[in-house]
Amino acid sequence: MTHQHFDFAELSPKERYKLLIGSVIPRPIALVTTMGRDGRANAGPFSFFNVLTHDPAVVALGVENYDDMRFKNTARNIRETEEFTVHICDSALVDQMEICAIKFGPDVDELAEAGLETVPGLHVRTPRILAAPAALECRRLMGLEVGPAREIILGRVEGVFIREALVDPDTMYIDQVGMDAIGRLGGHLYARQRDQFEVVTKTVEEWSKARFRPSVE
């Protein structure tokens, strides 16, 4: 089996972007709400997103700002208030999430345009979208400037809201099929998480027994 090699030093940013989003799949989508110092709410989806560690609980957002290094709404609001809420998107939220992705001006309330009902946060002031199956309330831990217009924001998760029917409070297990989370693929494509299979990692002892099981004469 052969592979084609691409040297990123020889590619344009757009070419690197297309290769990355087409190969690192599926990527979870964070529908992020923030609030400015003026109390104005903002919402936008990010697919350069993931959870990094559980102790402490930390998530990362890859945020693109303007080429002249001015902050877009999400990055500016998080820098000013140090608060944001990450919502996991399910199939039912796709259309409203895409409305929040439209490049409205700073005076437009994306949540209102998308018809998303919210309530104030518990650990943060940032509004929480009620229709989302899960919402992680976060405080800014740090920002990493990785380019003139790009920043990685690390957030410490202060608490999470999960749709009641999806979680067992005794075991903390979540119904993954019921969560119905969507993932970002390349181009304009998305994926659902309903096609699942289980693989249990063996212990060293289990692996040794399976590997060195004597043959029957």
C-alpha positions in Angstrom: 0.0 0.0 0.0 1.5 3.3 -1.1 1.0 6.8 0.3 1.4 10.2 -1.2 3.6 12.7 0.8 2.8 16.4 1.2 5.5 18.7 2.6 3.6 21.4 4.5 6.5 23.8 4.0 5.7 23.8 0.3 2.0 24.2 0.5 -0.3 27.2 0.8 -2.3 27.7 4.0 -5.5 26.8 2.0 -3.9 23.6 0.8 -2.8 22.6 4.3 -6.3 23.4 5.6 -7.9 21.1 3.0 -5.6 18.2 3.8 -6.1 18.6 7.6 -9.8 18.9 7.6 -10.1 16.0 5.2 -7.9 13.6 7.1 -8.6 14.5 10.8 -12.2 13.3 10.9 -14.7 13.4 12.3 -14.1 16.5 14.5 -16.5 17.4 17.2 -18.2 20.7 16.8 -18.4 23.3 19.6 -21.2 25.8 19.3 -19.7 28.4 21.6 -21.6 31.2 23.3 -19.9 34.2 24.8 -20.9 37.6 26.2 -19.2 40.9 25.8 -18.6 43.4 28.5 -21.6 45.3 27.2 -23.8 42.2 27.9 -24.3 41.4 24.3 -24.4 37.7 23.6 -22.6 36.0 20.6 -22.6 32.4 19.2 -20.5 30.6 16.7 -19.5 27.0 15.8 -15.9 25.8 15.8 -14.7 22.4 14.6 -11.1 22.9 15.6 -12.1 21.8 19.1 -11.6 19.0 21.6 -11.2 18.0 25.2 -7.6 17.7 26.2 -7.6 16.4 29.8 -10.0 15.6 32.6 -7.9 16.5 35.7 -8.0 19.4 35.4 -10.9 19.4 32.9 -9.6 21.4 29.9 -11.0 22.0 26.4 -9.3 23.7 23.5 -10.7 26.0 20.8 -8.9 26.9 17.6 -10.0 30.4 16.8 -9.3 32.4 13.6 -9.3 36.2 13.9 -9.0 38.9 11.2 -5.9 39.1 9.1 -5.1 42.5 10.6 -5.0 40.7 14.0 -8.2 42.3 15.3 -10.2 39.8 17.4 -13.4 38.4 16.2 -16.4 38.4 18.6 -15.7 35.0 20.2 -12.0 35.6 20.9 -12.6 39.2 22.0 -15.4 38.3 24.4 -13.4 35.4 26.0 -10.4 37.7 26.4 -12.5 40.4 28.1 -14.7 38.2 30.3 -12.7 35.0 30.5 -16.0 33.0 30.2 -17.6 30.9 27.5 -19.9 27.9 27.1 -19.3 25.0 24.7 -22.4 23.3 23.4 -22.3 19.8 21.7 -24.4 19.8 18.6 -26.8 17.0 17.6 -28.6 16.4 14.4 -31.5 18.5 15.5 -29.3 21.6 15.9 -27.5 21.5 12.6 -29.6 24.1 10.8 -29.5 26.6 13.7 -25.8 26.0 14.2 -25.2 26.9 10.5 -27.2 30.2 11.0 -24.7 31.0 13.8 -21.9 30.4 11.4 -23.1 33.2 9.1 -20.7 36.2 9.2 -23.1 38.7 10.7 -21.9 42.0 11.9 -21.2 42.6 15.6 -24.6 44.2 16.2 -26.5 41.0 15.2 -27.6 38.5 17.8 -26.9 35.1 16.2 -28.9 33.3 18.9 -32.0 35.4 18.1 -31.5 34.9 14.3 -31.3 31.1 14.9 -34.3 31.1 17.2 -32.3 29.5 20.0 -33.7 29.7 23.5 -31.2 30.3 26.2 -30.9 30.7 30.0 -28.2 32.4 32.0 -25.2 30.2 33.0 -24.7 28.8 36.4 -20.9 28.9 36.8 -20.5 31.7 34.2 -22.7 34.5 32.9 -22.6 33.2 29.3 -26.0 32.1 28.0 -26.7 28.3 27.8 -28.6 27.0 24.8 -31.4 24.8 26.0 -31.7 22.7 22.9 -28.1 21.4 23.1 -27.8 17.9 24.5 -24.7 19.0 26.5 -23.2 22.3 27.5 -19.8 22.8 29.2 -19.4 26.0 31.1 -15.8 27.2 30.9 -13.4 29.8 32.2 -10.4 30.9 30.1 -7.2 29.2 31.3 -4.8 30.7 28.7 -4.5 31.7 25.1 -1.8 30.5 22.7 -1.0 32.7 19.8 0.1 30.3 17.0 0.0 32.8 14.1 -0.8 36.5 13.4 -4.6 35.7 13.2 -4.9 32.4 14.9 -5.2 31.5 18.6 -5.7 28.4 20.6 -7.9 29.1 23.7 -7.7 26.7 26.6 -10.7 26.7 28.9 -11.2 25.0 32.3 -14.5 23.3 32.5 -16.3 24.4 35.6 -19.4 22.3 35.1 -21.5 20.5 32.5 -25.2 20.3 31.8 -26.4 17.0 30.1 -29.9 16.3 28.9 -31.4 14.3 31.8 -32.6 11.3 29.7 -29.0 10.8 28.3 -27.0 10.3 31.5 -27.1 7.8 34.3 -26.3 9.8 37.5 -25.1 6.7 39.3 -22.6 5.4 36.8 -22.0 8.8 34.9 -22.3 6.9 31.6 -23.9 8.8 28.8 -26.2 7.3 26.1 -23.9 7.9 23.1 -26.6 7.0 20.5 -29.1 9.3 22.2 -26.5 12.1 22.3 -26.7 12.0 18.5 -23.6 14.2 18.2 -22.5 15.3 14.8 -18.9 15.6 13.5 -17.3 17.8 10.9 -15.7 16.3 7.9 -14.0 17.9 4.9 -15.7 20.5 2.7 -19.3 20.9 3.6 -19.8 17.4 4.9 -20.9 16.2 8.4 -21.2 12.8 10.0 -23.5 11.3 12.6 -22.3 9.1 15.5 -25.0 6.5 15.3 -22.9 3.7 13.6 -20.9 2.5 16.6 -18.9 -0.5 17.7 -17.1 -1.5 20.8 -13.5 -2.5 21.3 -12.2 -3.3 24.8 -8.5 -2.9 25.4 -7.0 -6.1 26.9 -4.9 -6.1 30.0 -1.3 -7.3 29.7 -2.3 -10.6 31.2 -5.2 -11.1 28.7 -2.9 -10.2 25.8 -0.3 -12.6 26.9 -2.8 -15.5 27.3 -4.2 -14.8 23.9 -0.9 -14.4 22.2 0.9 -17.4 23.8 -2.0 -19.8 24.2 -0.5 -23.3 23.6 -1.8 -25.2 20.6 -3.8 -28.3 21.1 -2.0 -31.4 19.9 
